[in-house]
Structures are given as C-alpha cells and as structure tokens.
C-alpha cells in the first residue's frame, strides 16, 4: 500500500511547540531529573548575573502550592522592544528558543547555560509562569501559560531603585507524568554546590510545603561561602584526616579563561576525589581542565621529589595515581565559549584550557610547595608509599587484567555467563551465596542474563590498599567477570562485558550491608561505572500473599498492609509468606518478580551530589568511628536504623 507524502504531511512546529512535543530533547527526561532541571535553568540565569558582577543574592522558594519562585537582585531582564521580534525583550526571551544574552558576546562574558534555551523551555513545560522585572524604577509583570503570553507586559512606576528578576512557575502535570513534587535534598545539593562555585553569592532556599501540612516553621537554609571552593574542600573532607591543615588554593586568569583550584591530601584515603566544573556545570566525564590539572600535579611533584632527593636519579617517576592518592580536589573554570562534548554537556572539549590550567597551576603550586617543605615532604611520602604498594600489587593486577572473550577460561568458575556477546543487551546479577545463586541461575533468561554468586561479605575497599584488593578472591571474580580495568586507569566502557550490573541481595540487614560494600567497591574502584549509569539495584518482594487461587507480591510492609486492609473483603481467608532471602524463592518466582524485564522494578544508582556521596562513603565505610556514630545517632530515628554495635 502506498500513501502520498507531500508538503501537507510535513509538520511545522511553531514557537515552543517542539519543546512540548519532545521535552526529553531539551531537559533530558520528563521524570524527576528533568523536573528539577527546570529549577536549575532559572537559577542559572541568576547565577549568570552574579558571574557578570551584578547579583549578590538569589532566593529560591518552593511555595505551598508546589510552584517555585526564583528571585535575584541582578539588572532585571531587559523589557524594551526587541528590533527583530517587535515584542518586548522579556517576552522574546520567554517565548523564543535560542534567544538570550548569551549569544553574540555582548550580554555575558561567561555563562553557565550554554544553549540559551533555558527560560523559554521552562515556560514551555510549565502550566503557568509569572515574571516580575524591576528596573529603571518600574515594575514590569507578565503571565504565560504553557509557553504562550496570556497578558501584555504591564508596567507600574515605583519609588524603589532596586533591580532584579522574579520568576514563578508551576510545572505542567500533563508533561511530568511521574508527578511535579520537588525533592528538597536534590535541590539543596545543587544550590549548595552553586554557592561554593560562586564565592560571595548568597543563596537562600526555603520550602513552604511543610508549614502548610504540619503547621511547622518552613524549612530554610542559606548558602554563602566567602572562601568558595576552599570551603567546598573543607566540607568534603570534614570526616577525614587531612595530611596538611591549609588548603592549597590557586586562582588566575589567562586569555579570558578563569581558573580556580583547591587541593588537600588526606592520610586516611586510598583513592582520589576530583570534581571538575566548567561554567558551573559539573563535568562528570572530565575534559581538558581535569587533564591539565592531572598533568601539572604529576610533573610538579615529580620535579620536587627529585629536587628534595626523595627520588634518586635511576628511580622511575611516580605515576599520577600515586601522587593523587588521598587527594580531594575541586577545579572550576569559567570559559567564554565553552565546547561541551556529548548532548549531556558533561565533558569539556576546549583544547586551550588544558595548557592554561597546566601553566597557571604549575607556577603557583611550585612556589607554594617550595616555601612549605613540610607539606611537600608529607605529600611525597604518601605518594611514595602508594607507589610501593602499587609495585607490590602489580603481579596481582596482571592476573585480573581482562582477557578477551575467546580466552574466557580466565573468567571465574562460579560465573554463569549469558550466551549474548553484546554488552548493551547483557546484564549480570551479583547475588549473595550459592542458594540465591542457584535460584537465579535456574530462573534467568540465559540468552542475556548472567549470574555471579559471591561468598559472604566482600572486602571493604574504603580502608584497603591495592595489594589486598587484588589478592581478594571475591574482588578478583568481580573485576574479571565484569571486564573492569585496573583501578586508577581511565574507564573504558568498551571493555565492560555487561551494561546492566544488578546488585541483588536479601531484604535484610546483612543484604543491605553487602549492597553497601558492593556500592563502595564500584564507587571507589571505578567511579565512572556509577556516574555513567551502569549500576542497578534489584527490588525483590518481601511478601507473597495468597487468597484462594490468586497470589500477590508485596514489596514493602505498607503495600502488604494496604492490600490486606483495603483490597480484601473483611472476613477473607489469606496466607502471608515472608521471604527471608532470595534462596527461599522458587526460580519461577524470582524470575516473575525480580528478573523479568517486563514485570520487575530496577533502581538505577545515580550521583546527584558528588561531594555528599563521597562524604557519606567516608563516614559509613571509613576507619573513623566517631563520625559514623554521629551519623547513626542523627539519622537512626528517622530511618528506623536498628541499634548497631559500631
């Protein structure tokens, strides 16, 4: 059958229609991540005013009705008539894609929002938006609904000389089908991060929803850091033992590229934690700024090691990962014309930035360390210890280097592999014990599902050096089965044998501990694995409820109580089976509830706040007892944590 394909079948989407038609192209998803992205887009505009030197205070409110208000004391969005559109500049910015002060170089020297689609996309995906602009002793207001101006721009004179922009919006429930409820912790993490990255800007965040429900005071926090990223390092390291008290700080500008770096080494850490930002955007995939920082650290400290006779003439250089062991670092660059690689803007591509970071940091760091021989010696001694430990672990490392699939005799014997050799469709379930492993092996789809049973609890990698890691049988099995490279090496996703790595443990305290140990391993050994979304957690049911010939699986106590009390007749006969472990489940049950892609629930592990994630791993899994005790005493009652013997 043929059909006519003519001009009348070509859809032309006017104004902001393309955004409503394909929202995922503009904000990534219509789930929680995309929802919170709307707030970031509006806040980024205020931060751009701060970067330009015109804004000192930004206020973000989650209002009682679930809408959000963002207000700043910047210059205010221009309101005069735009020559090309014939509408006010405000209406143009709100209703036209790629319209804003970020193009042409006149409005902003540096900006965080790269594409200039921010505020118009928020407008398109909101049920309503109200904008209030204060400038030239006038108050300008305009209301929009689903991207369309509902009122003309109204102007009222005022005696107040203050300036700024206030944007209020309520996301459109027809777009965000998973709900429009903002998560306080998600927003506070990003706002705190922005305050660290922009020293001297005060950000106030208030949630008025709690006050409405309980009659409590609204929850409110103010983020204001004169010390900027130096205070960020203090925050990240507050539960660690610093090797040197003073945080090393480098700041400079070259060729209009601004560079800020903060560094501090810790004695009780075996991994590094490097956070990179470009124009306030977290570059989780790295980029030229991080490459420049790593190169200059390696070169500078090797030069100093030879100068101070820590390395002899015939000694090999210390490797970058030796020098960075125990290092917490934040690098923030502000680039006039940033080039981000990939649609998600998570890797900086500007080649000139590498050289600028290298030369700027090299000069300041060399001078700083030459005047502080004590600090230099302690950093070098830790690096040399790391080098020696790496040499001791080298043979063990060679054993676990990934062999090709053709040489798969090196894969662990306990691994029940899948038949598919396409990593993008393959998944591996990491399970505890042989009984659960047996059920999983029988219940799986052998074509694309692999099973790796682990015996007992794996090593806590947070307090273990490399030599022990590579000698541990369970860790070796994990590394080899997954096709992971060597710790510290650049992550290469093409070597990964499965693109869904699923942690499947019992729904009890032991299961939770094993899950935490595995997450610690992935986060510390190869963090990119987590950051790029390869790690998942399976959600097995807690109960099976049978009534007559029907049966129901319940995944929480609340779900089970709700079923029994509200779904069943008052005098119904039913039986409840509590699954103590995965091994108790029949293979068919395990497949039906937890492994079948058609019916299961998987949680993808994501890092919203890298600094906080890093700190929590240190608190929960590190050497020091006091911070862990404090954490449990603080959060135990809220999370119903059992009485743990620390």
C-alpha positions as CSV (number, residue, x, y, z in Angstrom):
1,X,0.0,0.0,0.0
2,X,1.4,3.4,-0.9
3,X,0.5,6.7,0.6
4,X,1.1,10.3,-0.7
5,X,3.9,12.0,1.0
6,X,3.6,15.7,0.2
7,X,4.3,19.1,1.8
8,X,1.0,18.9,3.7
9,X,2.5,16.0,5.7
10,X,5.5,17.9,6.9
11,X,4.8,19.2,10.4
12,X,6.0,22.7,11.2
13,X,6.1,23.3,14.9
14,X,5.6,27.0,15.8
15,X,7.2,28.8,18.8
16,X,7.7,26.5,21.7
17,X,5.6,23.6,20.3
18,X,8.8,21.5,19.6
19,X,9.7,21.6,23.3
20,X,6.2,20.3,24.4
21,X,6.3,17.7,21.6
22,X,9.8,16.4,22.5
23,X,10.6,17.6,26.1
24,X,13.3,15.0,26.6
25,X,15.5,16.6,23.9
26,X,15.7,19.8,26.0
27,X,15.7,18.6,29.6
28,X,16.9,15.0,29.3
29,X,13.7,13.4,30.7
30,X,10.2,14.0,31.9
31,X,10.9,12.2,35.2
32,X,12.3,13.7,38.4
33,X,15.7,14.7,36.9
34,X,14.0,16.7,34.1
35,X,11.6,18.3,36.7
36,X,14.5,19.6,38.9
37,X,16.3,20.7,35.7
38,X,13.6,23.4,35.3
39,X,14.7,25.0,38.6
40,X,18.4,24.8,37.6
41,X,17.7,26.6,34.3
42,X,16.0,29.5,36.1
43,X,18.7,29.7,38.8
44,X,21.4,29.5,36.2
45,X,20.2,32.8,34.7
46,X,20.5,34.5,38.2
47,X,24.0,32.9,38.6
48,X,25.0,34.3,35.2
49,X,24.1,37.8,36.5
50,X,26.3,37.1,39.5
51,X,29.2,36.0,37.3
52,X,28.8,39.2,35.4
53,X,29.1,41.1,38.7
54,X,25.5,42.4,39.0
55,X,23.9,40.0,41.5
56,X,24.7,39.2,45.2
57,X,21.5,37.5,46.4
58,X,19.4,34.7,44.9
59,X,16.3,33.4,46.7
60,X,14.6,30.1,45.8
61,X,11.2,29.2,47.4
62,X,9.2,26.0,47.0
63,X,5.7,27.5,47.5
64,X,2.9,25.9,49.4
65,X,1.1,25.0,46.1
66,X,4.2,23.2,44.8
67,X,5.2,26.0,42.4
68,X,8.7,27.5,42.6
69,X,9.9,31.2,42.8
70,X,13.4,32.3,41.9
71,X,14.3,35.9,42.7
72,X,17.6,37.8,42.2
73,X,18.9,41.3,42.6
74,X,20.6,41.5,39.2
75,X,19.9,44.0,36.5
76,X,16.5,42.6,35.5
77,X,15.7,41.0,32.1
78,X,15.5,43.9,29.5
79,X,11.9,45.0,28.8
80,X,12.4,47.3,25.8
81,X,11.1,46.3,22.4
82,X,13.3,43.8,20.5
83,X,14.1,45.0,17.0
84,X,13.6,41.6,15.3
85,X,10.5,40.3,17.0
86,X,8.7,43.5,17.6
87,X,7.8,42.2,21.1
88,X,9.5,43.2,24.4
89,X,12.8,41.6,25.1
90,X,11.2,39.9,28.1
91,X,8.5,38.2,26.0
92,X,11.1,37.3,23.4
93,X,13.4,35.6,25.9
94,X,10.4,33.7,27.4
95,X,8.8,32.5,24.1
96,X,11.6,32.2,21.5
97,X,14.1,29.3,21.6
98,X,17.8,30.3,21.5
99,X,17.1,33.9,22.5
100,X,19.0,35.4,25.3
101,X,22.0,37.5,26.4
102,X,24.4,34.5,25.9
103,X,24.8,34.9,22.1
104,X,27.0,37.5,20.4
105,X,29.2,38.1,23.4
106,X,27.6,41.3,24.4
107,X,25.4,40.3,27.4
108,X,27.6,37.9,29.3
109,X,31.4,37.3,29.3
110,X,30.8,33.8,30.8
111,X,27.6,31.9,31.3
112,X,26.5,28.5,32.6
113,X,23.5,27.9,30.4
114,X,25.1,27.0,27.1
115,X,22.3,26.9,24.6
116,X,20.2,29.9,25.6
117,X,17.0,27.8,25.7
118,X,16.7,27.7,29.5
119,X,13.9,30.1,30.5
120,X,11.9,29.5,27.3
121,X,12.0,25.7,27.9
122,X,10.8,26.2,31.5
123,X,8.0,28.4,30.1
124,X,7.0,25.8,27.5
125,X,6.9,23.0,30.1
126,X,5.0,24.9,32.8
127,X,1.3,25.2,33.4
128,X,2.0,28.8,34.2
129,X,4.9,31.2,34.6
130,X,4.8,34.7,36.1
131,X,7.7,37.1,35.6
132,X,8.3,40.3,37.6
133,X,11.2,42.5,36.5
134,X,12.4,45.6,38.4
135,X,14.5,48.1,36.5
136,X,14.6,51.8,35.8
137,X,12.3,52.5,38.8
138,X,9.5,50.5,37.2
139,X,7.9,47.1,37.9
140,X,7.2,45.0,34.8
141,X,4.9,41.9,35.0
142,X,3.7,39.3,32.5
143,X,2.0,35.9,32.8
144,X,2.4,32.9,30.5
145,X,0.6,29.6,30.2
146,X,2.1,26.6,28.6
147,X,4.5,28.8,26.7
148,X,2.0,31.4,25.5
149,X,1.8,35.0,26.7
150,X,-1.6,35.4,28.4
151,X,-1.2,39.1,29.3
152,X,0.5,42.1,27.8
153,X,3.6,43.4,29.6
154,X,2.2,45.6,32.3
155,X,4.4,48.5,33.7
156,X,4.0,50.3,37.0
157,X,6.2,53.1,38.3
158,X,7.8,52.6,41.8
159,X,9.9,54.8,44.1
160,X,12.2,51.9,44.8
161,X,15.6,51.9,43.0
162,X,16.2,48.2,43.5
163,X,16.5,45.9,40.4
164,X,16.2,42.2,39.7
165,X,14.0,39.5,38.2
166,X,11.5,37.2,39.9
167,X,10.3,34.1,38.0
168,X,7.5,31.9,39.5
169,X,6.4,28.7,37.7
170,X,4.4,25.6,38.2
171,X,5.4,22.6,36.1
172,X,2.8,21.1,33.8
173,X,1.4,17.8,35.1
174,X,0.5,16.7,31.6
175,X,4.2,16.8,30.7
176,X,5.7,15.4,34.0
177,X,3.5,12.4,34.4
178,X,5.5,11.0,37.3
179,X,4.5,14.0,39.4
180,X,5.6,17.5,40.0
181,X,6.8,17.3,43.6
182,X,10.2,18.8,44.1
183,X,12.7,16.9,46.3
184,X,14.3,19.3,48.9
185,X,17.6,17.3,49.2
186,X,18.1,17.2,45.4
187,X,17.6,21.0,45.1
188,X,19.6,21.9,48.2
189,X,22.6,19.8,47.0
190,X,22.8,21.7,43.7
191,X,22.2,25.1,45.3
192,X,24.9,24.5,47.9
193,X,27.3,23.5,45.0
194,X,26.5,26.7,43.1
195,X,27.2,28.8,46.3
196,X,30.7,27.1,46.7
197,X,31.4,27.7,43.0
198,X,30.5,31.3,43.1
199,X,32.2,32.8,46.2
200,X,30.3,35.7,47.8
201,X,26.9,35.0,46.3
202,X,24.2,34.4,48.9
203,X,21.7,31.7,48.0
204,X,18.6,31.3,50.3
205,X,16.4,28.2,49.8
206,X,13.1,27.8,51.6
207,X,10.4,25.1,51.5
208,X,6.9,26.3,52.5
209,X,5.2,23.0,51.9
210,X,5.9,21.6,55.4
211,X,4.5,24.6,57.1
212,X,1.2,24.1,55.2
213,X,0.9,20.4,56.1
214,X,2.1,20.4,59.8
215,X,2.0,23.9,60.9
216,X,5.7,23.8,61.4
217,X,8.2,26.5,60.5
218,X,9.2,26.4,56.8
219,X,12.5,24.6,56.2
220,X,15.1,27.2,55.2
221,X,18.9,27.2,54.5
222,X,21.3,29.9,53.4
223,X,24.4,29.0,51.4
224,X,27.1,31.7,51.5
225,X,30.8,30.9,51.2
226,X,33.3,33.7,51.1
227,X,36.0,31.0,50.7
228,X,34.3,29.5,47.6
229,X,35.8,26.1,46.6
230,X,38.2,26.2,49.5
231,X,35.2,25.8,51.8
232,X,33.9,23.1,49.4
233,X,37.1,21.1,50.1
234,X,36.6,21.6,53.9
235,X,33.0,20.3,53.6
236,X,34.1,17.2,51.6
237,X,37.0,16.4,54.0
238,X,35.3,17.2,57.3
239,X,35.2,13.5,58.2
240,X,38.7,12.7,57.0
241,X,42.2,13.3,58.5
242,X,43.9,16.0,56.5
243,X,47.6,15.5,55.7
244,X,48.1,19.2,55.8
245,X,45.8,21.7,57.5
246,X,46.0,24.6,55.0
247,X,44.0,24.0,51.8
248,X,46.1,24.8,48.7
249,X,44.3,27.3,46.5
250,X,45.2,28.6,43.0
251,X,43.4,31.3,41.2
252,X,44.2,33.1,38.0
253,X,43.0,34.2,34.6
254,X,44.7,33.8,31.2
255,X,43.2,34.6,27.8
256,X,39.8,35.4,29.4
257,X,39.7,31.8,31.0
258,X,39.3,32.0,34.7
259,X,40.8,29.1,36.7
260,X,40.2,28.2,40.4
261,X,41.7,25.1,42.0
262,X,41.6,23.8,45.6
263,X,43.6,20.8,46.8
264,X,44.0,18.9,50.1
265,X,45.5,15.5,50.7
266,X,44.2,13.2,53.5
267,X,46.0,10.5,55.3
268,X,43.1,8.1,55.7
269,X,42.1,7.8,52.0
270,X,43.4,5.4,49.3
271,X,41.5,7.0,46.4
272,X,41.3,10.5,45.0
273,X,38.2,12.6,44.7
274,X,38.5,15.1,41.8
275,X,35.5,17.3,41.0
276,X,35.6,19.3,37.8
277,X,33.3,22.2,36.8
278,X,33.2,24.3,33.7
279,X,30.9,27.4,33.8
280,X,29.3,25.9,37.0
281,X,28.3,22.7,35.1
282,X,29.7,19.5,36.7
283,X,31.8,17.8,34.1
284,X,31.4,14.1,35.2
285,X,33.1,12.9,32.1
286,X,36.2,15.0,32.7
287,X,37.7,17.1,30.0
288,X,40.7,19.3,29.2
289,X,40.6,21.2,32.5
290,X,41.0,17.9,34.5
291,X,43.6,16.6,32.1
292,X,45.6,19.8,32.6
293,X,45.3,19.5,36.4
294,X,46.4,15.8,36.5
295,X,49.4,16.5,34.2
296,X,50.6,19.5,36.2
297,X,50.3,17.7,39.6
298,X,52.3,14.7,38.3
299,X,55.0,16.9,36.7
300,X,55.3,19.3,39.6
301,X,55.5,16.7,42.4
302,X,58.0,14.5,40.5
303,X,60.2,17.6,40.0
304,X,60.1,18.4,43.7
305,X,60.7,14.7,44.6
306,X,64.0,14.8,42.7
307,X,64.9,18.2,44.0
308,X,64.4,17.1,47.6
309,X,66.2,13.7,46.9
310,X,63.0,11.7,47.6
311,X,63.7,10.1,44.2
312,X,67.2,9.1,43.1
313,X,68.5,9.6,39.5
314,X,67.8,6.0,38.5
315,X,64.3,5.8,40.2
316,X,61.3,5.8,37.9
317,X,58.8,8.7,38.1
318,X,55.8,8.5,40.5
319,X,52.7,7.8,38.5
320,X,49.8,10.2,38.5
321,X,47.6,7.9,40.6
322,X,50.3,7.5,43.2
323,X,50.5,11.3,43.6
324,X,46.7,11.7,43.7
325,X,46.2,9.0,46.3
326,X,44.2,10.6,49.2
327,X,43.7,13.9,47.2
328,X,40.5,15.8,47.3
329,X,40.4,18.5,44.6
330,X,38.0,20.9,43.0
331,X,38.8,22.6,39.7
332,X,36.4,25.3,38.4
333,X,37.0,27.0,35.1
334,X,35.0,29.8,33.5
335,X,35.4,29.8,29.7
336,X,33.9,32.4,27.4
337,X,33.0,30.0,24.6
338,X,32.8,26.5,26.2
339,X,32.7,23.4,24.0
340,X,31.0,20.6,25.7
341,X,31.2,17.1,24.2
342,X,28.1,15.0,24.1
343,X,24.4,16.0,24.4
344,X,24.6,16.0,28.2
345,X,27.4,18.6,28.4
346,X,29.5,16.5,30.8
347,X,32.9,16.8,29.2
348,X,34.8,20.0,28.4
349,X,36.4,19.9,25.0
350,X,38.3,23.3,24.7
351,X,41.8,22.3,23.9
352,X,43.3,25.7,25.0
353,X,42.1,25.1,28.6
354,X,44.5,22.2,29.2
355,X,47.5,24.4,28.6
356,X,46.1,27.3,30.6
357,X,45.4,25.1,33.7
358,X,48.8,23.4,33.3
359,X,50.8,26.7,33.3
360,X,48.8,28.7,35.8
361,X,48.6,25.9,38.4
362,X,52.3,24.9,37.8
363,X,53.6,28.3,38.6
364,X,51.6,28.8,41.8
365,X,51.8,25.3,43.1
366,X,55.6,25.1,42.7
367,X,56.0,28.4,44.5
368,X,53.6,27.3,47.3
369,X,55.2,23.9,47.9
370,X,58.8,25.3,47.8
371,X,58.0,27.6,50.7
372,X,56.4,24.8,52.7
373,X,58.9,21.9,52.7
374,X,57.0,20.1,55.5
375,X,53.8,19.9,53.4
376,X,55.7,18.9,50.3
377,X,57.5,16.0,52.2
378,X,54.3,14.6,53.7
379,X,52.6,14.6,50.3
380,X,55.6,13.0,48.6
381,X,56.0,10.4,51.4
382,X,52.3,9.4,50.9
383,X,52.8,9.2,47.1
384,X,56.0,7.0,47.5
385,X,54.1,4.7,49.8
386,X,51.3,4.4,47.2
387,X,54.0,3.7,44.5
388,X,55.5,0.9,46.7
389,X,52.0,-0.6,47.3
390,X,51.3,-0.4,43.6
391,X,54.5,-2.3,42.8
392,X,53.6,-4.9,45.4
393,X,50.2,-5.3,43.8
394,X,51.5,-5.3,40.2
395,X,51.7,-9.1,39.8
396,X,48.2,-9.5,41.3
397,X,47.0,-6.8,38.9
398,X,48.3,-8.6,35.9
399,X,46.2,-11.7,36.9
400,X,43.0,-9.7,36.7
401,X,43.6,-7.8,33.5
402,X,40.6,-8.5,31.3
403,X,41.2,-11.3,28.8
404,X,39.3,-11.4,25.5
405,X,36.1,-13.4,25.3
406,X,37.9,-16.0,23.3
407,X,40.2,-16.6,26.3
408,X,37.4,-16.8,28.7
409,X,39.0,-19.6,30.7
410,X,40.1,-16.8,33.0
411,X,36.6,-15.9,33.8
412,X,35.6,-17.0,37.4
413,X,34.3,-20.6,37.6
414,X,31.3,-19.5,39.6
415,X,30.1,-17.1,36.9
416,X,27.1,-18.4,34.9
417,X,27.6,-16.3,31.8
418,X,24.9,-15.4,29.2
419,X,25.1,-16.5,25.6
420,X,24.9,-13.0,24.2
421,X,28.2,-11.2,23.5
422,X,26.6,-7.8,23.0
423,X,27.3,-5.9,26.2
424,X,24.5,-3.4,25.5
425,X,21.8,-6.1,25.8
426,X,23.6,-8.2,28.5
427,X,23.1,-7.9,32.3
428,X,24.7,-9.5,35.3
429,X,23.1,-10.2,38.6
430,X,25.5,-10.1,41.6
431,X,23.9,-12.3,44.3
432,X,25.0,-13.4,47.7
433,X,25.5,-17.1,48.4
434,X,25.0,-20.3,46.5
435,X,21.3,-20.8,47.3
436,X,20.3,-17.5,45.9
437,X,22.7,-18.1,43.0
438,X,21.1,-21.5,42.3
439,X,17.6,-20.0,42.1
440,X,18.8,-17.1,40.0
441,X,20.7,-19.4,37.6
442,X,17.6,-21.6,37.1
443,X,15.1,-18.6,36.8
444,X,17.1,-16.4,34.5
445,X,16.9,-15.9,30.7
446,X,20.3,-17.5,29.7
447,X,20.4,-15.5,26.5
448,X,21.2,-12.1,28.1
449,X,21.3,-12.7,31.9
450,X,24.5,-13.7,33.7
451,X,24.7,-14.7,37.4
452,X,27.7,-14.2,39.7
453,X,27.3,-15.5,43.2
454,X,29.6,-14.1,45.9
455,X,30.6,-15.9,49.0
456,X,29.9,-13.8,52.2
457,X,30.8,-10.2,52.5
458,X,33.4,-8.7,50.1
459,X,36.3,-6.6,51.3
460,X,35.6,-3.0,52.4
461,X,37.6,-1.2,49.8
462,X,37.3,2.2,51.7
463,X,40.0,1.0,54.1
464,X,42.1,-1.3,52.0
465,X,45.2,-0.7,49.9
466,X,45.6,-2.0,46.4
467,X,47.7,-5.1,47.3
468,X,45.0,-6.6,49.4
469,X,42.3,-5.7,46.9
470,X,43.9,-7.7,44.1
471,X,44.6,-10.7,46.4
472,X,41.0,-11.0,47.4
473,X,39.2,-13.8,45.6
474,X,35.7,-12.3,45.5
475,X,37.1,-8.9,44.3
476,X,39.1,-10.7,41.6
477,X,36.0,-12.6,40.5
478,X,34.1,-9.3,40.3
479,X,36.8,-7.4,38.3
480,X,37.3,-10.3,35.9
481,X,33.7,-11.1,35.3
482,X,32.7,-7.5,34.6
483,X,35.8,-6.8,32.4
484,X,36.9,-3.9,34.6
485,X,40.3,-2.4,34.0
486,X,42.8,-1.5,36.6
487,X,42.0,0.8,39.5
488,X,43.1,4.4,38.6
489,X,43.1,3.7,34.9
490,X,40.8,5.7,32.6
491,X,37.5,3.9,32.5
492,X,36.9,2.3,29.1
493,X,33.2,1.3,28.7
494,X,34.0,-0.7,25.6
495,X,35.8,-3.2,27.8
496,X,32.7,-3.7,30.0
497,X,31.1,-7.1,29.4
498,X,27.6,-6.1,30.7
499,X,25.8,-2.7,30.5
500,X,23.5,-3.5,33.4
501,X,25.2,-4.6,36.6
502,X,22.5,-5.5,39.1
503,X,23.1,-5.9,42.8
504,X,20.5,-8.5,44.0
505,X,20.7,-9.1,47.8
506,X,18.3,-10.2,50.5
507,X,15.9,-7.7,52.0
508,X,17.5,-7.8,55.5
509,X,20.4,-6.1,57.4
510,X,23.0,-8.5,56.0
511,X,21.8,-7.9,52.5
512,X,21.9,-4.1,53.0
513,X,25.5,-4.4,54.3
514,X,26.6,-6.5,51.3
515,X,24.9,-4.0,49.0
516,X,26.7,-1.1,50.6
517,X,30.1,-2.9,50.4
518,X,29.5,-3.5,46.7
519,X,28.4,0.1,46.1
520,X,31.6,1.2,47.9
521,X,33.7,-1.0,45.7
522,X,32.1,0.4,42.5
523,X,32.3,4.0,43.7
524,X,35.9,3.9,44.8
525,X,37.3,1.4,42.3
526,X,35.8,2.7,39.1
527,X,33.5,5.7,39.8
528,X,32.8,6.3,36.2
529,X,30.8,3.0,36.2
530,X,28.4,4.6,38.6
531,X,28.4,8.0,37.0
532,X,27.6,6.6,33.6
533,X,24.6,4.7,34.9
534,X,25.7,1.0,34.7
535,X,24.9,0.1,38.3
536,X,21.4,-1.0,39.3
537,X,19.7,-2.4,42.5
538,X,17.1,-5.2,42.2
539,X,13.9,-4.9,44.2
540,X,12.8,-8.4,45.3
541,X,9.4,-8.7,47.1
542,X,9.2,-9.1,50.8
543,X,5.9,-11.0,50.9
544,X,3.7,-13.3,48.9
545,X,0.0,-13.1,49.8
546,X,-2.2,-16.0,48.7
547,X,-6.0,-15.8,48.7
548,X,-7.8,-18.7,47.0
549,X,-6.2,-19.3,43.6
550,X,-4.9,-15.7,43.4
551,X,-1.5,-14.6,44.7
552,X,0.1,-11.2,45.1
553,X,3.6,-10.0,45.7
554,X,4.2,-7.1,48.0
555,X,7.5,-5.1,48.0
556,X,7.0,-3.3,51.4
557,X,5.1,-3.6,54.7
558,X,2.9,-0.7,53.6
559,X,2.0,-2.4,50.4
560,X,1.1,-5.6,52.2
561,X,-1.0,-3.8,54.9
562,X,-2.8,-1.8,52.2
563,X,-3.6,-5.0,50.2
564,X,-5.0,-6.9,53.2
565,X,-6.9,-4.0,54.7
566,X,-8.3,-2.3,51.6
567,X,-8.4,-4.8,48.8
568,X,-9.7,-7.9,50.5
569,X,-13.2,-8.4,52.0
570,X,-13.4,-8.1,55.8
571,X,-13.6,-11.9,56.5
572,X,-11.3,-13.1,53.7
573,X,-9.0,-16.0,54.2
574,X,-5.5,-15.5,53.1
575,X,-1.9,-16.6,53.9
576,X,1.2,-14.4,54.0
577,X,4.6,-15.8,53.2
578,X,7.6,-13.6,54.3
579,X,10.7,-14.2,52.1
580,X,13.7,-14.2,54.4
581,X,16.1,-14.5,51.5
582,X,16.3,-14.9,47.7
583,X,17.3,-18.5,48.2
584,X,13.8,-19.2,49.6
585,X,12.1,-18.2,46.4
586,X,11.4,-20.7,43.6
587,X,13.3,-19.9,40.4
588,X,10.0,-19.1,38.6
589,X,9.0,-16.7,41.5
590,X,12.4,-14.9,41.3
591,X,12.1,-14.6,37.5
592,X,8.5,-13.3,37.7
593,X,9.1,-10.7,40.5
594,X,12.7,-9.6,40.2
595,X,14.4,-10.6,37.0
596,X,11.8,-10.4,34.2
597,X,12.3,-7.1,32.3
598,X,8.5,-7.0,31.7
599,X,7.5,-7.0,35.3
600,X,10.5,-6.2,37.6
601,X,11.5,-2.9,39.2
602,X,15.2,-1.9,39.0
603,X,16.6,1.2,40.7
604,X,19.5,2.8,38.8
605,X,22.2,4.2,41.1
606,X,22.8,7.8,40.3
607,X,25.0,10.5,41.9
608,X,23.1,13.8,42.3
609,X,25.6,15.3,44.8
610,X,29.1,14.0,44.3
611,X,30.6,15.8,47.3
612,X,27.9,14.5,49.6
613,X,28.2,10.9,48.2
614,X,31.9,11.0,48.8
615,X,31.5,12.2,52.3
616,X,28.8,9.5,53.2
617,X,31.0,6.7,51.9
618,X,33.8,8.0,54.1
619,X,31.5,8.2,57.1
620,X,29.9,4.8,56.7
621,X,32.8,2.8,55.5
622,X,35.9,4.6,56.7
623,X,38.3,4.0,59.6
624,X,36.9,6.6,62.0
625,X,34.2,5.6,64.4
626,X,33.1,9.0,65.8
627,X,31.6,10.4,62.5
628,X,29.8,7.0,62.0
629,X,28.4,7.1,65.5
630,X,27.2,10.7,65.0
631,X,25.6,9.8,61.6
632,X,23.7,6.8,63.1
633,X,22.6,8.8,66.2
634,X,21.4,11.7,63.9
635,X,19.6,9.7,61.2
636,X,18.9,6.4,63.0
637,X,15.5,7.5,64.4
638,X,14.4,9.0,61.1
639,X,15.5,5.9,59.1
640,X,14.5,3.3,61.7
641,X,18.1,2.1,61.8
642,X,18.5,-0.8,64.2
643,X,20.8,-0.5,67.2
644,X,24.1,-1.1,65.6
645,X,27.2,-2.0,67.6
646,X,29.7,0.3,66.0
